[in-house]
Amino acid sequence: LSRLNTIWKGFINMQSVAKFVTKAYPVSGCFDYLSEDLPDTIHIGGRISPKTVWDYVGKLKSSLSKELCLIRFHPATEEEEVAYISLYSYFSSRGRFGVVANTNRHIKDLYLIPLSSKDPIPSKLLPFEGPG
């Protein structure tokens, strides 16, 4: 991550689970408006099944009027890692993704997909068009 510029810095908050400062890094897609459109605090409103997200992503990729952008969140400091891991564990242990509640006009939907460093990149997200 040291070679990539951050595109956003702020809080991720899921009430009664975790709140922490994080940085977002580009992975794939267009990031022109993302730094402006992401709120200071990303509020996670709930959980969603991976199948629902993958069905939606499949439809989105075939649309000419919509874009899929992938970003990677990383704790801003070592102190933030405990809360970051708590949120990851919460979703991972339940087999669910996170749904962001406060999106913006340029961002229709935003999901948090828990991937460990050993997990393969889900095929629905490939190919990457960006720094990867």
C-alpha positions as CSV (number, residue, x, y, z in Angstrom):
1,L,0.0,0.0,0.0
2,S,2.9,2.3,0.5
3,R,3.2,2.9,-3.3
4,L,-0.5,3.9,-3.6
5,N,-2.0,7.2,-2.7
6,T,-5.0,7.2,-0.4
7,I,-8.2,8.4,-2.0
8,W,-10.1,8.9,1.3
9,K,-9.6,8.9,5.0
10,G,-12.4,8.8,7.6
11,F,-14.4,6.6,10.0
12,I,-16.2,3.3,9.4
13,N,-18.8,2.8,12.0
14,M,-21.2,-0.1,12.7
15,Q,-23.0,0.6,15.9
16,S,-22.3,-2.0,18.7
17,V,-19.6,-3.7,16.5
18,A,-16.8,-1.3,15.7
19,K,-15.8,2.3,14.9
20,F,-12.3,3.1,13.6
21,V,-10.3,5.5,11.4
22,T,-9.4,4.0,8.0
23,K,-7.9,4.9,4.7
24,A,-9.2,3.9,1.3
25,Y,-6.9,2.9,-1.5
26,P,-7.8,2.5,-5.2
27,V,-8.1,-1.1,-6.6
28,S,-10.2,-0.9,-9.8
29,G,-12.5,1.5,-11.7
30,C,-12.9,5.2,-11.8
31,F,-12.1,7.2,-8.6
32,D,-12.8,10.7,-9.9
33,Y,-15.6,11.6,-7.4
34,L,-15.0,9.1,-4.7
35,S,-12.8,11.2,-2.4
36,E,-15.5,13.9,-2.5
37,D,-18.5,11.7,-2.4
38,L,-17.6,9.4,0.5
39,P,-18.8,10.9,3.8
40,D,-16.6,11.6,6.8
41,T,-18.1,8.6,8.5
42,I,-19.3,5.5,6.6
43,H,-22.2,4.1,8.5
44,I,-22.8,0.4,8.0
45,G,-26.6,-0.2,8.2
46,G,-26.7,-4.0,8.1
47,R,-25.7,-7.2,6.5
48,I,-26.5,-8.7,3.1
49,S,-26.0,-12.2,1.6
50,P,-23.1,-12.6,-0.8
51,K,-25.4,-14.2,-3.4
52,T,-27.5,-11.0,-3.5
53,V,-24.4,-8.8,-4.0
54,W,-23.0,-11.1,-6.7
55,D,-26.3,-11.2,-8.6
56,Y,-26.4,-7.4,-8.4
57,V,-22.7,-7.0,-9.5
58,G,-23.4,-9.3,-12.5
59,K,-26.2,-7.0,-13.7
60,L,-24.1,-3.9,-13.0
61,K,-21.2,-5.2,-15.1
62,S,-23.5,-5.6,-18.1
63,S,-24.9,-2.1,-17.7
64,L,-23.4,0.6,-19.9
65,S,-24.6,3.5,-17.7
66,K,-23.1,2.2,-14.4
67,E,-19.5,1.8,-13.1
68,L,-18.1,-0.6,-10.6
69,C,-15.3,0.9,-8.4
70,L,-13.3,-1.2,-6.0
71,I,-11.5,0.3,-3.0
72,R,-9.5,-1.3,-0.2
73,F,-9.9,-0.1,3.3
74,H,-6.9,-0.4,5.7
75,P,-6.7,0.8,9.3
76,A,-5.2,4.2,9.5
77,T,-2.9,3.3,12.4
78,E,-1.9,0.2,14.4
79,E,-4.2,1.2,17.2
80,E,-7.2,1.1,14.8
81,E,-6.3,-2.5,13.8
82,V,-8.3,-4.1,16.7
83,A,-11.6,-2.5,15.7
84,Y,-10.8,-3.2,12.0
85,I,-10.3,-6.9,12.8
86,S,-13.5,-6.9,14.9
87,L,-15.6,-5.7,12.0
88,Y,-13.9,-8.1,9.6
89,S,-14.5,-11.0,12.0
90,Y,-18.2,-10.0,12.5
91,F,-18.9,-10.2,8.8
92,S,-16.6,-13.2,8.0
93,S,-18.0,-15.4,10.8
94,R,-21.6,-14.7,9.6
95,G,-20.8,-15.2,5.9
96,R,-22.2,-11.8,5.1
97,F,-21.2,-8.5,3.5
98,G,-21.8,-5.1,5.0
99,V,-24.3,-2.6,3.5
100,V,-23.4,1.1,3.8
101,A,-26.4,3.2,4.9
102,N,-25.3,6.7,3.9
103,T,-24.5,6.8,0.2
104,N,-24.2,9.9,-2.0
105,R,-25.6,10.9,-5.4
106,H,-22.7,9.5,-7.3
107,I,-22.5,6.3,-5.2
108,K,-25.7,4.2,-5.6
109,D,-24.7,1.3,-3.5
110,L,-21.6,0.5,-1.3
111,Y,-20.8,-2.9,0.1
112,L,-18.0,-4.0,2.4
113,I,-16.7,-7.4,1.4
114,P,-14.5,-9.1,4.0
115,L,-11.5,-10.8,2.4
116,S,-8.6,-12.1,4.3
117,S,-5.1,-11.9,2.8
118,K,-5.4,-15.6,1.9
119,D,-8.7,-15.4,0.1
120,P,-8.8,-15.3,-3.7
121,I,-10.3,-12.3,-5.3
122,P,-13.9,-13.1,-6.2
123,S,-14.2,-13.8,-9.9
124,K,-17.2,-11.4,-10.2
125,L,-14.8,-8.5,-9.3
126,L,-12.3,-9.4,-12.0
127,P,-10.7,-8.2,-14.3
128,F,-9.2,-5.2,-12.4
129,E,-8.9,-2.0,-14.3
130,G,-6.6,0.0,-12.1
131,P,-3.7,-0.4,-9.7
132,G,-5.1,-3.8,-8.5
